């Protein structure tokens, strides 16, 4: 919905009020559990660290600026979030192969193992939370959350309304 859109009807306002409330509850519940999974991995990695490690796992060695851009945050935030991961030997700084003056962040074998431990634990939690759902319902919520997050990212980066 953009500023040029027609204002919602009373029913639309009620639906959007309900939606924003459910998103707020979801955010609180997710933060309470950190979607921290089950067992020993529960609450053992904060959201920022998990997202940074995941991004490095998906993209391989990546520069701070590229990570910041891809994650929708600024470079100083990536640098601050990466510091404890470097200290814990989950991430290492390396020379950029394309520009020896620049630095890239790279997942270490220890970081990969730790990320898989967290992912495995979180998969167990997702399975437990959705055990009475059909595979189609799981796919539907995944698709809708992905679409919602893409629209949020698009809006955050100055793109205006929903991404197309």
C-alpha positions as CSV (number, residue, x, y, z in Angstrom):
1,X,0.0,0.0,0.0
2,X,1.5,3.3,-1.0
3,X,0.6,6.9,-0.1
4,X,-1.4,7.1,-3.3
5,X,-3.5,4.1,-2.5
6,X,-7.2,4.3,-1.6
7,X,-7.6,4.3,2.2
8,X,-8.8,1.0,3.5
9,X,-12.4,0.3,4.3
10,X,-13.5,-0.4,7.8
11,X,-13.1,-4.1,7.2
12,X,-9.6,-3.4,5.7
13,X,-8.7,-1.4,8.8
14,X,-9.8,-4.2,11.0
15,X,-7.8,-6.7,9.0
16,X,-4.6,-4.5,9.0
17,X,-5.0,-3.9,12.7
18,X,-5.2,-7.7,13.3
19,X,-2.3,-8.3,11.0
20,X,0.0,-5.7,12.7
21,X,-1.0,-7.1,16.1
22,X,-0.1,-10.7,15.0
23,X,3.2,-9.4,13.6
24,X,4.0,-7.7,16.9
25,X,3.1,-10.8,18.9
26,X,5.2,-12.9,16.5
27,X,8.2,-10.6,16.9
28,X,7.9,-10.7,20.7
29,X,7.5,-14.5,20.8
30,X,10.4,-14.9,18.4
31,X,12.6,-12.7,20.5
32,X,11.6,-14.4,23.7
33,X,12.6,-17.8,22.4
34,X,15.1,-16.3,19.8
35,X,13.6,-19.0,17.8
36,X,16.4,-20.5,19.8
37,X,15.5,-24.0,19.0
38,X,15.6,-27.0,21.3
39,X,18.3,-28.6,23.5
40,X,21.7,-27.2,24.2
41,X,21.7,-24.8,21.2
42,X,18.7,-22.9,22.7
43,X,19.5,-19.2,23.1
44,X,23.1,-19.9,22.3
45,X,23.4,-17.5,19.3
46,X,21.8,-14.1,18.9
47,X,19.8,-13.1,15.8
48,X,22.6,-10.8,14.4
49,X,25.3,-13.5,14.6
50,X,23.0,-16.1,13.1
51,X,22.1,-13.9,10.2
52,X,25.7,-12.9,9.5
53,X,26.9,-16.5,9.6
54,X,24.1,-17.6,7.4
55,X,24.9,-14.9,4.9
56,X,28.5,-15.9,4.8
57,X,27.5,-19.5,4.4
58,X,25.3,-18.6,1.4
59,X,27.6,-16.1,-0.3
60,X,31.0,-17.3,0.7
61,X,33.8,-14.8,1.5
62,X,32.2,-11.3,1.4
63,X,33.3,-7.8,2.0
64,X,31.8,-5.7,4.8
65,X,30.2,-3.2,2.4
66,X,28.5,-6.0,0.4
67,X,27.3,-7.7,3.5
68,X,25.9,-4.5,4.9
69,X,24.1,-3.8,1.6
70,X,22.7,-7.3,1.4
71,X,21.5,-7.3,5.0
72,X,20.1,-3.7,4.9
73,X,22.3,-2.4,7.6
74,X,25.4,-0.1,7.7
75,X,29.0,-1.2,7.4
76,X,29.8,-0.2,11.0
77,X,27.0,-2.5,12.3
78,X,28.4,-5.4,10.3
79,X,31.9,-4.6,11.6
80,X,30.6,-4.5,15.2
81,X,28.6,-7.7,14.8
82,X,31.5,-9.5,13.2
83,X,34.1,-8.7,15.9
84,X,32.9,-11.2,18.4
85,X,32.5,-13.9,15.7
86,X,36.1,-13.3,14.6
87,X,37.2,-13.4,18.3
88,X,35.3,-16.7,18.7
89,X,37.0,-18.1,15.5
90,X,33.7,-18.5,13.8
91,X,34.6,-16.0,11.1
92,X,38.0,-14.9,9.8
93,X,39.2,-11.8,8.1
94,X,41.1,-12.4,4.8
95,X,42.5,-10.3,2.0
96,X,40.1,-9.7,-0.8
97,X,41.4,-11.8,-3.7
98,X,40.2,-9.0,-6.1
99,X,41.6,-6.1,-4.1
100,X,44.5,-6.9,-1.7
101,X,43.8,-3.7,0.2
102,X,40.3,-4.7,1.0
103,X,39.2,-7.3,3.6
104,X,36.5,-10.0,3.3
105,X,34.9,-12.0,6.0
106,X,34.8,-15.7,5.7
107,X,33.1,-18.5,7.6
108,X,35.6,-20.8,9.3
109,X,35.2,-24.6,9.6
110,X,34.3,-24.0,13.3
111,X,31.8,-21.3,12.2
112,X,30.2,-23.7,9.7
113,X,29.9,-26.4,12.3
114,X,28.4,-24.0,14.8
115,X,25.9,-22.7,12.2
116,X,24.8,-26.2,11.4
117,X,24.3,-27.0,15.1
118,X,22.0,-24.0,15.4
119,X,20.2,-24.7,12.1
120,X,19.6,-28.3,13.2
121,X,18.2,-27.2,16.5
122,X,16.0,-24.6,14.9
123,X,14.7,-27.1,12.3
124,X,13.6,-29.3,15.2
125,X,11.8,-26.3,16.8
126,X,10.1,-25.5,13.4
127,X,9.0,-29.2,13.1
128,X,7.6,-29.2,16.6
129,X,5.7,-25.9,16.2
130,X,4.2,-27.1,12.9
131,X,3.8,-30.8,13.6
132,X,0.0,-30.6,13.1
133,X,0.4,-28.7,9.9
134,X,0.4,-30.1,6.4
135,X,3.4,-29.8,4.2
136,X,1.4,-27.3,2.0
137,X,0.7,-25.2,5.1
138,X,4.4,-25.1,6.0
139,X,5.3,-24.2,2.4
140,X,2.6,-21.5,2.4
141,X,3.8,-19.8,5.6
142,X,7.4,-20.0,4.3
143,X,6.4,-18.4,1.0
144,X,4.3,-15.7,2.7
145,X,7.0,-14.8,5.3
146,X,9.5,-14.6,2.5
147,X,7.3,-12.3,0.6
148,X,6.6,-10.2,3.7
149,X,10.3,-9.9,4.5
150,X,11.1,-9.0,0.9
151,X,8.4,-6.2,1.0
152,X,9.9,-5.0,4.3
153,X,13.4,-5.0,2.9
154,X,12.2,-3.1,-0.2
155,X,10.5,-0.5,1.9
156,X,13.6,-0.2,4.2
157,X,15.9,0.4,1.2
158,X,13.8,3.3,-0.1
159,X,11.9,1.3,-2.7
160,X,8.5,2.6,-1.5
161,X,5.8,-0.1,-1.6
162,X,6.1,-3.8,-2.0
163,X,8.8,-5.3,-4.1
164,X,7.7,-6.7,-7.5
